[in-house]
């Protein structure tokens, strides 16, 4: 039986050359992300914005969106977003946070239930008060920041400082691009999105760690090899693994996107995008970054030639 | 070189078999599980039989999640009232009178006693009100509950300290949990989970509950019941309270409380035998019965105000003395209102108002759809991976696939025994750990290929492949574990469910993708004695 090979053996592809394209490209995308983030902003879900989200499904299988919108706007609870999704007459309603503190939110749910429950089944109701949403924003931000710091410490401890810094730069790059994805696609940004971002942080580091592990090993074997060549060798050595892993993970996530149901689709789409970005950044951002940061800073005392190589 | 010690093989297999057995109950539905438990002979000790099935999160089985917060402002108001009563009692006991009476200030009360001698008599008694904070068993945690300040011209201010308020909030949460539990139990809801969250919150999770309106109505009331008299015209010392019978119009009610909710021993919904109206029958304890009997005897013909949470819910006329210690509350109630009222009275009053700060309800239909979709996605993802691995690595891929199945089984087993909750993001977590587990095997196999290509024999190539890839696997899994741990500590609900699966998945990866795979490959090698790598 012929077994599949996704990447040729003994490849000598010059990955470091890609940086001439990848660095400007990533810089441009990052700047564009910063701009759209400031101008358009994230589509915050009720976890972070507060308010009420309801998903209803027509008992008849056919929803009358226009009528729902008109009725809901007549409630006087402010701008309401009404959206149809799925194929079975499912409609989501989003009400903004109501003035009057935590307890004022309950009236929205009550009113909607009274009005729609004859013809529609209430599939999901979520109400988040102003204080809780503020706390969720805080804990979400702290979570992402803390995890990046914690991982930085781990890498610093396990790897040379240069490698740790380069992988963190790669990870930050991936976080930025993921946020850009959220802004552009208008995916709702909520607690689950934070989970997705933290998972992408994990995956991104996994990718760089695998390459850098090899880099470190080769550094010890070829003490005089120039950084560029060494990094190319590391990536070529690990490439068939990288392709294999990215492909299996992407296939699994594709299954979630296609069959995971509406609730999990959003998460899976972000993760799928994340896998592509993480693989790209490990090869085209973090690794070439080492050419600039210098590869052998901490070993330069022992291996003077290495410094010369890194400095070229 | 690929030899395993017998003890290591036995230990690994034992862990795997136990882990998989723990997952067995989760694979069955309720009836199958019951049948299986019945089929176990009775001489087998019960702790040997895995019986726990995995707990499904509210997002998968449907249900309501309501986060309540103790209203600290409301609590403080109540505390200040108590403090005012205490100060009044002390003034009376010491026969000191305060200029302008007792003033309420922001966090306490203020009196003015210009006479120094009177102040000297008063101060030691007032200081009794300031209790040290902390657990009597564990010692003080520093500070007093009430701070007392005096000015030279005789203004005495008693205010609650921050520590005093926090302590009260903490105790109020404990009390609230008890009261909430009694109220929810009374509705006959199955398996509610009620827990403290943070300093001032109570999280109530009720699986299967689709419309939380009744629950919210029940938790939204403090449940503070008082029997007072409707004031006669011209009376002083009255509160103006809204009366429900009169459409919310305010009526004067005497401040003196005849009896209160705490004096009740029982309350039951019933129907009045004459009017067929829903009513609540209640019974007093001895103290309540005495006071109620005396008050009704003395005030025949007057209206009794039944006050719930500062609303007059009913004001019947006292027609005869009620000395037996039992009575009824009637009014224009619906059956549901009467049921709720009886529950409120039986379960006692909350120490302060609870505010709903977050509510999440998932209908059972959506939960069912989610779990079906999640299952399908997991199967499809699994099949993708299994075919892909086999097509790439042949026999080794098959071995990795077996390890992968064990890996998923172990996650389920561990989750069942830890009583961790499987949520929708948790299903995504399972799919992702499949990814990380595959990654570990891929790392090993690619390394083996490389080592053999560079001239090693198969045995030493396999050996070196495992050894060299191990460091990488540890590094990559550790970084992921750090991210997952932070997610676990900071996340809540479904997100935390994702983190749990992810952490367990990383733990079992090392066992299955490294140890189990290695063992199977060693067996395969001894059996086949191949001359070249099969991939």
Interface residues (C-beta under 8 A of the other chain):
Chain A: X1 X3 X4 X5 X6 X9 X55 X57 X101 X102 X103 X105 X106 X109 X110 X113 X121 X122 X123 X124 X125 X126 X127 X128 X129 X131 X132 X139 X140 X142 X143 X146 X147 X150 X151 X154 X155 X158 X191 X192 X194 X195 X198 X199 X201 X202 X203 X205 X206 X209 X210 X213 X214 X217 X237 X238 X240 X241 X244 X245 X247 X248 X249 X251 X252 X253 X254 X255 X256 X258 X259 X260 X261 X262 X263 X264 X267 X268 X271
Chain B: X59 X67 X69 X210 X211 X213 X216 X355 X356 X357 X358 X359 X360 X361 X362 X363 X365 X366 X369 X370 X372 X373 X374 X376 X377 X378 X380 X381 X384 X385 X388 X389 X391 X392 X393 X394 X424 X425 X427 X428 X431 X432 X434 X435 X436 X438 X439 X442 X443 X446 X450 X453 X468 X471 X472 X475 X476 X478 X479 X480 X482 X483 X484 X486 X487 X490 X491 X492 X493 X494 X495 X498 X499 X502 X535
